[in-house]
Amino acid sequence: MRISALLSVLSRKAKDGEIILVDAFTFAAPKTKEALDALVALSKGAKVKLLSAKGSNSALVALASYNRNAIKSFNNLQGIETEELRSLNPVKVLTHKYLIIEKPEAAFKALATRAT
């Protein structure tokens, strides 16, 4: 039941253009400045409002696996939250305007596996 709800939420976000796909976040060290620069670049590339703008719940970053540097880099940014893909749930996705998915091919395979 929860996986079908998650898939429904993801489908709606995709229709609304609120999902952004990223190959990988590779931070050599936990640097908030690098995370901010990445969000600004994603905003321009995806033609969405500034993801790094101060405001509540602007984006949820779904990481393919635990990435300490990425988590620490995004932690200091207001309105940005990180979550591992395996822990993704419909409520968390709905509370954020945009969903940024790292390594989309692996992510969709994992979701398909969870759905069966």
Stockholm file with secondary structure:
# STOCKHOLM 1.0

chainA/1-116         MRISALLSVLSRKAKDGEIILVDAFTFAAPKTKEALDALVALSKGAKVKLLSAKGSNSALVALASYNRNAIKSFNNLQGIETEELRSLNPVKVLTHKYLIIEKPEAAFKALATRAT
#=GR chainA/1-116 SS CHHHHHHHHHHHHHHTTCEEEESCCCCSSCCHHHHHHHHHHHHHHHTCSCTTSSSTTCEEEEESSCCHHHHHHHHTSTTEEEEEGGGCCHHHHHTSSEEEEESHHHHHHHHHHHHC
#=GC SS_cons         CHHHHHHHHHHHHHHTTCEEEESCCCCSSCCHHHHHHHHHHHHHHHTCSCTTSSSTTCEEEEESSCCHHHHHHHHTSTTEEEEEGGGCCHHHHHTSSEEEEESHHHHHHHHHHHHC
//
